[in-house]
Amino acid sequence: MVGIIKRALIGVLMMFFCMSAASGSVLAAQFEDVPFKGIVTMIDLGAKKCIPCKMMAPIIKKLKKVYELKAEIIFIDVWENREQAERFGVRAIPTQIFFDPYGKEVHRHVGFMGEKEIVAQLKKMGID
């Protein structure tokens, strides 16, 4: 029962988060919640005008739907939100960071990351 309530609560939070996101990225006021506690989170830090980031955009969009309620997949434009690049220690874009449900970083990748590689990392973290 607790698991069902926890998932429902996470679902409501994610729905609010998605509804209030601007252009597929996180609103600045919500950055403090990232990574989400209680759910695996992947953050794709890049820029809307970066070529490899543009190539990843449809992958991120697809996986966000595929892993809904299983993992949170977030894009943050670090050209628009430079403080987030510093916060997450980003030196090049795109950078993908994977966090466990406790908010601990477990994997980091710099550069284009294809769908197969993202899915493989999520599977390593126990997400099907």
The 8 nearest C-alpha neighbors of each residue, nearest first, counted from 0:
[[1, 3, 2, 4, 5, 6, 7, 8],
 [0, 2, 4, 3, 5, 6, 7, 8],
 [3, 1, 5, 0, 4, 6, 7, 8],
 [4, 2, 6, 0, 5, 1, 7, 8],
 [3, 5, 7, 1, 2, 6, 8, 0],
 [4, 6, 2, 8, 3, 7, 1, 9],
 [7, 5, 9, 3, 8, 4, 10, 2],
 [8, 6, 10, 4, 9, 5, 3, 11],
 [9, 7, 5, 11, 10, 6, 4, 12],
 [8, 10, 6, 12, 7, 11, 13, 5],
 [11, 9, 7, 13, 8, 12, 6, 14],
 [12, 10, 14, 8, 13, 9, 15, 7],
 [13, 11, 9, 15, 14, 10, 16, 8],
 [12, 14, 16, 10, 15, 11, 17, 9],
 [13, 15, 11, 17, 16, 12, 10, 18],
 [16, 14, 18, 12, 13, 17, 19, 11],
 [15, 17, 13, 14, 19, 18, 12, 20],
 [18, 16, 14, 20, 19, 15, 13, 23],
 [19, 17, 15, 16, 20, 14, 21, 13],
 [18, 20, 16, 17, 15, 21, 26, 25],
 [21, 19, 25, 17, 24, 26, 18, 23],
 [20, 22, 23, 24, 19, 26, 25, 18],
 [23, 21, 24, 20, 25, 47, 26, 19],
 [24, 22, 21, 20, 74, 25, 17, 73],
 [25, 23, 74, 75, 21, 20, 22, 76],
 [24, 26, 20, 75, 27, 21, 29, 30],
 [25, 27, 28, 29, 20, 21, 24, 30],
 [26, 28, 29, 30, 25, 80, 31, 83],
 [29, 27, 26, 30, 31, 25, 32, 19],
 [30, 28, 27, 31, 26, 32, 25, 33],
 [31, 29, 33, 32, 27, 28, 25, 26],
 [30, 32, 29, 33, 28, 34, 27, 35],
 [33, 31, 30, 29, 35, 34, 36, 28],
 [34, 32, 35, 30, 31, 29, 40, 36],
 [33, 35, 102, 40, 32, 36, 98, 42],
 [34, 36, 33, 32, 38, 40, 37, 102],
 [35, 37, 100, 101, 38, 102, 34, 39],
 [36, 38, 100, 101, 35, 39, 9, 102],
 [39, 37, 100, 36, 70, 40, 35, 71],
 [38, 40, 100, 99, 70, 98, 71, 41],
 [41, 39, 71, 98, 70, 34, 97, 72],
 [42, 40, 97, 72, 96, 73, 71, 98],
 [41, 43, 73, 96, 95, 74, 72, 44],
 [42, 44, 95, 74, 94, 73, 75, 45],
 [45, 43, 75, 94, 93, 74, 76, 42],
 [44, 46, 93, 92, 76, 77, 52, 43],
 [47, 45, 76, 49, 48, 78, 77, 52],
 [46, 48, 49, 53, 76, 52, 45, 50],
 [49, 47, 46, 50, 53, 52, 45, 51],
 [48, 50, 52, 46, 47, 51, 53, 45],
 [49, 51, 53, 52, 48, 54, 47, 46],
 [52, 50, 54, 53, 111, 49, 55, 93],
 [51, 53, 55, 49, 54, 50, 45, 93],
 [54, 52, 50, 56, 55, 51, 49, 47],
 [55, 53, 51, 52, 56, 50, 57, 58],
 [54, 56, 52, 58, 53, 57, 59, 51],
 [55, 57, 53, 59, 58, 54, 60, 52],
 [58, 56, 60, 59, 55, 61, 54, 53],
 [59, 57, 61, 55, 60, 56, 114, 62],
 [58, 60, 56, 62, 57, 61, 63, 55],
 [59, 61, 57, 63, 58, 62, 56, 64],
 [62, 60, 58, 64, 63, 59, 57, 65],
 [63, 61, 65, 59, 64, 60, 66, 58],
 [62, 64, 60, 72, 61, 66, 65, 67],
 [63, 65, 67, 62, 61, 66, 60, 59],
 [66, 64, 62, 63, 67, 61, 69, 60],
 [67, 65, 69, 70, 63, 64, 62, 68],
 [66, 68, 64, 69, 65, 63, 70, 71],
 [69, 67, 70, 10, 66, 6, 71, 9],
 [70, 68, 66, 67, 126, 71, 38, 39],
 [71, 69, 39, 66, 40, 38, 68, 67],
 [70, 72, 40, 41, 39, 73, 63, 67],
 [73, 71, 41, 63, 40, 42, 70, 74],
 [72, 74, 42, 43, 41, 71, 75, 24],
 [73, 75, 43, 24, 42, 44, 76, 23],
 [76, 74, 44, 24, 77, 25, 43, 45],
 [75, 77, 46, 45, 78, 79, 44, 80],
 [78, 76, 80, 81, 79, 84, 45, 46],
 [79, 77, 76, 81, 80, 46, 45, 47],
 [78, 80, 77, 76, 81, 46, 75, 82],
 [81, 79, 77, 82, 78, 83, 76, 84],
 [82, 80, 77, 83, 84, 78, 79, 85],
 [81, 83, 85, 84, 80, 86, 77, 87],
 [84, 82, 86, 85, 81, 80, 87, 77],
 [85, 83, 89, 81, 87, 82, 86, 77],
 [84, 86, 88, 82, 83, 87, 89, 81],
 [87, 85, 83, 84, 88, 82, 89, 81],
 [86, 88, 84, 85, 89, 83, 96, 82],
 [89, 87, 85, 86, 84, 90, 83, 91],
 [90, 88, 84, 87, 91, 85, 94, 92],
 [89, 91, 88, 92, 84, 94, 85, 109],
 [92, 90, 89, 93, 94, 109, 110, 45],
 [93, 91, 45, 94, 110, 44, 109, 90],
 [92, 94, 45, 110, 44, 52, 109, 91],
 [95, 93, 109, 92, 44, 108, 43, 110],
 [96, 94, 43, 108, 42, 107, 44, 109],
 [95, 97, 107, 42, 41, 106, 94, 108],
 [96, 98, 41, 106, 105, 40, 104, 107],
 [99, 97, 104, 40, 103, 102, 105, 39],
 [98, 100, 39, 101, 102, 103, 104, 105],
 [101, 99, 38, 37, 39, 36, 102, 98],
 [102, 100, 99, 36, 103, 37, 98, 38],
 [101, 103, 98, 99, 100, 36, 34, 104],
 [104, 102, 98, 99, 101, 105, 100, 97],
 [105, 103, 98, 97, 106, 102, 99, 96],
 [104, 106, 98, 97, 103, 99, 107, 96],
 [107, 105, 97, 96, 104, 108, 98, 120],
 [106, 108, 96, 95, 97, 109, 105, 94],
 [109, 107, 95, 94, 96, 110, 106, 112],
 [108, 110, 94, 93, 95, 92, 91, 107],
 [111, 109, 93, 94, 92, 112, 108, 51],
 [110, 112, 51, 93, 113, 55, 109, 52],
 [113, 111, 110, 116, 117, 114, 55, 108],
 [112, 114, 116, 115, 117, 111, 55, 58],
 [113, 115, 117, 116, 58, 118, 112, 62],
 [116, 114, 118, 117, 113, 119, 112, 120],
 [115, 117, 119, 113, 118, 114, 120, 112],
 [118, 116, 114, 120, 119, 115, 121, 113],
 [117, 119, 121, 115, 120, 116, 114, 122],
 [120, 118, 116, 122, 117, 121, 115, 123],
 [121, 119, 123, 117, 122, 118, 116, 124],
 [120, 122, 124, 118, 126, 123, 119, 117],
 [123, 121, 126, 125, 119, 124, 120, 127],
 [124, 122, 120, 121, 125, 119, 126, 118],
 [123, 125, 121, 122, 126, 120, 99, 39],
 [126, 124, 122, 123, 127, 121, 120, 39],
 [125, 127, 122, 121, 124, 69, 123, 70],
 [126, 122, 125, 121, 69, 66, 118, 124]]
